[in-house]
Amino acid sequence: MMNLMITCARHFEPDAEDEIRDILDELGDSEVKVSISNMSGIITAETKLNPIDVVCKIREMLLDEPWSIRYCLRMIPIHKVVETKIEEIEKSVSEFDKEISEGETYRILIEKRNSNVSSHDIITRIANKIKNKVSLDFPDKIILVEILGSRTGISILRKQDILSTEKTKRSISE
C-alpha cells in the first residue's frame, strides 16, 4: 500500500528513502513504511499522516531551508491504490468525484510506467463520468492517475498538493 509517491534521481532511491523517513519522523510518523519500487527513481510511502498535509509541511520546510531536501524530487499524495485495469480506475475515480465541487474545473493527468493500458481510453472513460468543465491550463482540481505497472494510484488534488522540490527551490531564488 502507499499514500505518498516520491520520485528521485535514478540510483538515489536509498538516499531518498532515508530522507523521506527522516522527514516523516520529524513530522510525527516514526512508523512510516517506505518501499523502493522496481521502477527506477520511484519510491512509495505509507504514512499514518494525511499525505496532503505532509506535502504542505514539506513545502514549508523547503521554503525555510532549501538545502534540507536533497534527494526527493517530487512528492505526490495518493488517495487510493487499485489494480491497473481501466474498469477499476474508472470505478475509483467515480468514488472520489465528489471532491470536485459544482462549478470547479478539472483536468485528468495520467503518468504511466511499465504499462500498456491506453491513456486515451482511461481519459475518455473518466471524462464521460464527470459533468464539470475541463480546463487543461488552470484546473481547480487534477484527477491524477499514477500507473506503476500492475498497481495504480489515484488522487484528486489541487495543483499545490503536488510538490516539486526543484520548482519550489527555483521560486525562492526568483
Secondary structure as GFF3:
##gff-version 3
##sequence-region A 1 174
A	DSSP	beta_strand	4	8	.	.	.	ID=ss1
A	DSSP	alpha_helix	13	27	.	.	.	ID=ss2
A	DSSP	beta_strand	33	36	.	.	.	ID=ss3
A	DSSP	beta_strand	42	46	.	.	.	ID=ss4
A	DSSP	alpha_helix	51	64	.	.	.	ID=ss5
A	DSSP	three_ten_helix	66	68	.	.	.	ID=ss6
A	DSSP	beta_strand	72	77	.	.	.	ID=ss7
A	DSSP	beta_strand	80	83	.	.	.	ID=ss8
A	DSSP	alpha_helix	86	96	.	.	.	ID=ss9
A	DSSP	three_ten_helix	97	99	.	.	.	ID=ss10
A	DSSP	beta_strand	106	113	.	.	.	ID=ss11
A	DSSP	alpha_helix	119	129	.	.	.	ID=ss12
A	DSSP	beta_strand	141	148	.	.	.	ID=ss13
A	DSSP	beta_strand	151	157	.	.	.	ID=ss14
A	DSSP	three_ten_helix	159	161	.	.	.	ID=ss15
A	DSSP	beta_strand	163	164	.	.	.	ID=ss16
A	DSSP	alpha_helix	165	173	.	.	.	ID=ss17
###
